[in-house]
């Protein structure tokens, strides 16, 4: 079998070794030989010269050390990340980010990443600050990570960021702490189904938040009617995005309850249950074999007694 590549030995057989060519002593060509030698040395020097550092950093967990060792590099990289993120946002979001996150020299940064690139870069930066002493800068990075990742539903970013921010020794304000406690409790309930843990966190960290407590109680008690009303009335996009993780479970419970409780329901009543971007027909994905008859929805067909 022939191979794609041919590997040749470095040494020739003794009887085939090419004889060395005699050196030519030509004093008139010394400058040519000297120039060639200098060029070869220069090429060799460039080959082994250290490559300039770029902003294409790696992960600390994979051996990268530049970001971990240099705070100035971390600050510059963060400015690039934020600049890239702002280019991907609409004007309203850009305004909100500038109001909530104070980024040094943001206008002078030249960021150009995709949204996936932004999230990946934030992970690199979080790994770099993980072993450092908590500071206003590390807090800024983590809060930005949360506020970028939650509306995208990227829990791989916002869960570790919230966990770091809620750790002992991190100086965060009361409003920020409440924001993070609520988001994490909603995640534990609606994504992880850790209901006791979620409710305990909320009661310890934000006991006066009756709105979120009512939401969690509706979720835990399978009160789909109240939960859906709270979901539809929610205006905070971050809360809505995390609640959306639990929407399939709520809709499944709604379909199961209606299937065993009704034969017919007005279409308008059913539509009131659902979020604005859903129709009754969408419930077929949850086992709703219903048929719409004008303004009425047939849930089950009544069985008629057979004639004797």
Residue pairs with C-beta under 8 A, 6 or more apart in sequence:
12 18
53 66
55 76
55 77
55 80
57 64
57 66
57 67
57 73
57 77
57 121
57 124
58 64
58 124
59 123
59 124
59 127
60 67
60 68
60 124
60 127
60 128
60 130
61 127
64 124
66 73
67 73
67 74
67 77
67 124
67 125
67 127
67 128
68 127
68 128
68 131
68 132
71 137
74 125
74 128
74 129
74 137
74 141
75 104
75 137
76 109
77 121
77 124
77 125
78 103
78 125
78 137
78 140
78 141
78 144
79 103
79 104
79 105
79 106
79 108
79 109
79 111
80 109
80 110
80 111
80 121
81 111
81 113
81 118
81 121
81 122
81 125
82 97
82 101
82 103
82 106
82 109
82 111
82 144
83 106
83 109
83 110
83 111
84 111
84 112
84 113
84 117
84 118
84 121
85 97
85 111
85 113
85 115
85 118
85 148
86 94
86 97
86 98
86 106
86 111
87 111
87 112
88 114
88 115
88 118
89 97
97 147
98 106
100 143
100 147
101 140
101 143
101 144
101 147
102 140
103 140
113 121
115 152
118 148
119 148
119 149
119 152
119 154
119 157
122 141
122 144
122 145
122 148
122 149
122 157
123 156
123 157
125 141
126 141
126 142
126 145
126 160
126 161
126 164
129 137
129 138
129 141
129 142
130 164
132 138
134 169
134 170
134 171
136 171
139 165
139 170
139 171
139 172
142 161
142 162
142 164
142 165
143 161
143 165
143 176
145 157
145 158
145 161
146 157
146 158
146 161
146 162
146 165
146 180
146 183
147 238
148 157
149 155
149 156
149 157
149 158
149 161
150 158
150 183
150 238
150 241
150 242
151 237
151 238
151 241
152 241
153 241
153 242
153 244
153 245
155 187
155 191
158 183
158 187
159 184
159 187
162 180
162 183
162 184
163 184
164 170
165 172
165 176
165 180
166 177
166 180
166 181
166 184
166 205
172 180
177 205
177 206
178 205
178 206
178 209
181 201
181 202
181 205
181 206
182 202
182 206
182 209
182 212
182 239
183 238
183 239
183 242
184 198
184 201
185 198
185 199
185 201
185 202
185 205
185 206
185 212
185 216
186 198
186 212
186 215
186 216
186 239
186 242
186 243
187 198
187 242
187 245
188 194
188 195
188 197
188 198
188 201
189 195
189 198
189 199
189 216
189 219
189 220
189 246
190 219
190 242
190 243
190 244
190 245
190 246
191 242
191 245
191 246
195 216
195 219
195 220
198 216
199 213
199 216
199 217
199 220
202 209
202 212
202 213
202 216
203 213
206 212
211 230
214 226
214 230
215 227
215 230
215 243
217 223
218 226
218 227
218 230
219 227
219 246
219 250
222 253
224 250
224 251
224 253
224 254
224 257
224 273
225 273
227 250
228 250
228 254
228 273
228 274
228 275
231 240
231 243
231 247
231 250
231 275
232 275
232 276
234 240
234 243
247 275
248 286
251 283
251 286
252 286
252 287
254 273
254 283
254 286
255 283
255 286
255 287
255 288
256 287
258 265
258 270
258 288
258 299
259 287
259 288
259 299
259 300
262 299
262 300
263 298
263 299
263 300
263 301
263 302
264 296
264 297
264 298
264 299
265 296
265 297
265 299
266 295
266 296
266 297
267 280
267 292
267 294
267 295
267 296
267 297
268 295
270 280
270 297
271 279
271 280
274 280
274 282
274 283
280 288
280 290
280 292
280 297
281 292
283 290
284 290
290 297
290 298
290 299
291 297
291 298
292 298
